[in-house]
Amino acid sequence: MGIFGNRSHVVRWHSEIPPERADAKPSIQAGNPDPTFFKIQQFLSIGRYTAVRIRYPTCTNYQGRKILVYEATQEQVEKQRALDPHFSENAMFFSPVARFEPTDKGWGLARKFMEALTPTVWDQIVEE
């Protein structure tokens, strides 16, 4: 595993488009992606946090690419039918705890962020 973690890709698109409208394409939006139409490209979990490289094809900022960190497991994130990249207090939806620029540098910073929030065995010994 390299510095950027597992590079496996999730190939399914998440979408709430009903089957009868499967041929319809969501409209392109400048800054607000459709939170129900996305593709998860990569996961990295450290401690109780999961970083996600995600692409929203209906968003034009950064070609729809985002790096989000959730306080959740990979499995919990994968089960979400909608992932809004905006911070929210709405308990019905996952809200990211952090966002980073969608580059390799941003992915590395997301990793460092999760590592900083995850206690190590050494941290536990020092606290005792």
C-alpha positions as CSV (number, residue, x, y, z in Angstrom):
1,M,0.0,0.0,0.0
2,G,1.4,3.4,-1.0
3,I,1.3,6.7,0.8
4,F,-2.2,7.3,-0.5
5,G,-3.7,4.0,0.7
6,N,-5.7,1.5,-1.2
7,R,-6.3,2.6,-4.7
8,S,-9.2,0.2,-5.4
9,H,-12.2,1.8,-7.2
10,V,-15.9,1.5,-6.7
11,V,-17.4,1.2,-10.1
12,R,-21.1,1.7,-9.3
13,W,-22.8,5.1,-9.6
14,H,-25.2,6.1,-6.8
15,S,-28.3,7.7,-8.2
16,E,-31.9,8.4,-7.1
17,I,-33.1,8.6,-10.7
18,P,-36.2,6.4,-11.0
19,P,-35.9,3.6,-13.5
20,E,-38.6,5.2,-15.8
21,R,-36.3,8.2,-16.1
22,A,-33.0,6.3,-16.4
23,D,-32.3,8.0,-19.7
24,A,-32.6,11.5,-18.2
25,K,-29.4,13.3,-17.3
26,P,-29.2,15.5,-14.2
27,S,-28.5,19.1,-15.0
28,I,-25.0,20.5,-14.6
29,Q,-24.6,22.9,-11.6
30,A,-21.7,25.2,-11.0
31,G,-21.1,24.7,-7.3
32,N,-23.9,22.5,-5.8
33,P,-23.6,18.9,-6.8
34,D,-26.6,16.5,-6.9
35,P,-25.9,14.6,-3.6
36,T,-27.7,11.5,-5.0
37,F,-25.6,11.2,-8.2
38,F,-22.0,10.4,-7.4
39,K,-19.2,7.8,-7.9
40,I,-17.0,6.8,-5.0
41,Q,-13.5,6.4,-6.5
42,Q,-11.4,5.6,-3.4
43,F,-11.7,5.0,0.4
44,L,-9.1,5.2,3.2
45,S,-10.1,4.4,6.8
46,I,-8.0,5.3,9.8
47,G,-9.4,4.8,13.3
48,R,-13.0,5.8,13.2
49,Y,-12.7,8.1,10.2
50,T,-13.0,7.4,6.5
51,A,-11.7,9.6,3.7
52,V,-13.5,9.4,0.3
53,R,-12.5,10.5,-3.1
54,I,-15.8,11.1,-4.8
55,R,-16.9,12.5,-8.2
56,Y,-20.2,14.4,-8.8
57,P,-20.7,14.5,-12.6
58,T,-23.3,17.3,-12.3
59,C,-20.8,19.7,-10.6
60,T,-18.3,21.8,-12.5
61,N,-16.0,22.9,-9.6
62,Y,-12.8,20.8,-9.7
63,Q,-14.5,18.7,-12.5
64,G,-16.9,17.5,-9.8
65,R,-14.1,15.9,-7.7
66,K,-14.2,16.1,-3.9
67,I,-12.2,14.7,-1.0
68,L,-14.4,14.3,2.1
69,V,-13.7,12.9,5.5
70,Y,-16.5,11.3,7.6
71,E,-16.6,10.1,11.1
72,A,-17.8,6.7,10.0
73,T,-16.7,3.3,8.7
74,Q,-16.2,2.6,5.0
75,E,-19.3,0.3,5.2
76,Q,-21.4,3.1,6.7
77,V,-20.4,5.5,4.0
78,E,-21.0,3.0,1.2
79,K,-24.6,2.5,2.4
80,Q,-25.5,6.1,2.0
81,R,-27.8,6.8,-0.9
82,A,-26.9,10.5,-0.8
83,L,-23.6,12.2,0.1
84,D,-23.8,16.0,0.2
85,P,-20.3,17.4,0.4
86,H,-21.5,20.4,2.4
87,F,-21.3,20.6,6.2
88,S,-24.7,20.2,7.8
89,E,-26.4,19.8,11.2
90,N,-29.1,17.6,9.6
91,A,-29.1,14.3,11.5
92,M,-30.8,12.5,8.6
93,F,-27.7,12.8,6.4
94,F,-24.0,12.2,6.9
95,S,-22.0,15.4,7.1
96,P,-18.3,15.5,6.4
97,V,-16.1,16.5,9.3
98,A,-13.5,17.9,6.8
99,R,-13.0,18.6,3.1
100,F,-9.8,18.9,1.2
101,E,-8.8,20.0,-2.3
102,P,-9.2,17.1,-4.7
103,T,-5.6,16.4,-5.5
104,D,-2.9,13.9,-4.3
105,K,-1.8,16.6,-1.9
106,G,-5.3,17.0,-0.5
107,W,-5.6,13.2,-0.2
108,G,-2.3,13.1,1.8
109,L,-3.6,15.9,4.1
110,A,-6.8,14.0,4.6
111,R,-4.7,11.0,5.7
112,K,-2.7,13.2,8.1
113,F,-5.9,14.7,9.5
114,M,-7.3,11.3,10.3
115,E,-4.0,10.1,11.8
116,A,-3.9,13.2,14.0
117,L,-7.4,12.5,15.4
118,T,-6.7,8.8,16.0
119,P,-5.1,7.9,19.3
120,T,-2.1,5.6,19.2
121,V,-1.0,3.0,21.8
122,W,1.7,5.5,22.8
123,D,-1.0,8.2,23.4
124,Q,-2.8,5.9,25.7
125,I,0.3,5.0,27.7
126,V,1.3,8.6,28.1
127,E,-2.3,9.5,29.4
128,E,-2.2,6.8,32.1
